[in-house]
Amino acid sequence: MPGNDKAGGAGSDDLTIRDVRARLVEVPMRFALGTSADVVRVAPLLLVDLQTEEGITGHSYLFCYRRSGGRAIAAVLNDAVDSVRGAPLDPIQLSIVLGRRMALLGVVGVVRMALAALDMAGWDARAKAAGLPLAKLLGAAPRPIRAYNSCGLGLMKPEAAADEAEALLEGGFRAVKLRLGYPTIDEDLAVTRAVRRRLPDEIALMVDYNQALTVNQALDRGRALDREGIAWIEEPIRHDDWAGNRALVRALRTPLQIGENFDGPQAMEVAVSRGATDLVMPDAARIGGVTGWQQAAAIAAVHGIEMSSHLLPEISAHLMAATPTAHWLEYVDWANGILAEPFEVVDGNVVVPHRPGCGLSWDEDAVARHLIE
């Protein structure tokens, strides 16, 4: 592949877009993820290499949910780069230019994710050119970021969930997340109580419904969970039902958490301004990459609302370091199987590396084994 990962060979303001390569892999998960929507046993990841004329390659990746999603995102990404080949690698300006060019198609969903992948790879290349970790390029110091373990803990029997919750404390994690959305409220409570009893009191327990409930169901189950020592209730109803989410915020003592489906910073501004959540957790791939995340972090700071991350922990750790109201990093190990240097977890913190860029590099042998043609 043309280009390499060398750092410091060009100024961060002197990079020119040459080409992009996007490869779809499926990496087995150590813990299957059973949600109210589906059971996921392999992680479809789109690996992105943005090549510059100056020989610096920026990396990013996306969790694509399905193979078809990865292929669609790759097609849009290649089209976007075709339209800006030879242009200066200025992620903020590119987000404006490409947003306009994609406006008739719509900068949502697959298109948003494709442009976010390009944005993140662009920021990685610029940080490498500057010889700085991405966090430092964004004005923050690389530091350990408090994380909760979000691997596994899908829908399962109570004792199995309790066993898995204990296993997820490896690495010193002080918080884990449990998926709920069983057919009955009694089943939700049985699993929650089994996990809560097994965990030390100081371990935080978040629960996630993956939009499984109606507003009335969410009110009933939320009131029951108010008595169970839960750190937050995540996406109990449709994520963009602002009125329904606002009603939950007003009725429940447990904080409401939404945000992984915010499609750009504007959606987050609407949710926050309408009082539709207590907490926010944007996904870097859906909020608009590094550029969109910075805008979202500013919104959270202005409103004084705590902001966590969703997936992509390697990139998100740098972004959280530069987030004024940083709360929790969501940790999953899904990319570890194809990374040359997986990020360390020490005492429940993801360690942001001091190497230039966001710290991503591929284990090419592993990529070849997991490649989807």
Beta strands, then each sheet from edge to edge (+ up, - down):
strand 1: 17-34
strand 2: 39-52
strand 3: 57-63
strand 4: 144-149
strand 5: 175-179
strand 6: 204-208
strand 7: 232-234
strand 8: 256-258
strand 9: 279-280
strand 10: 329-331
strand 11: 345-346
strand 12: 349-351
sheet 1: 1+ 2- 3+
sheet 2: 10+ 4+ 12- 11+
sheet 3: 5+ 6+ 7+ 8+ 9+
end
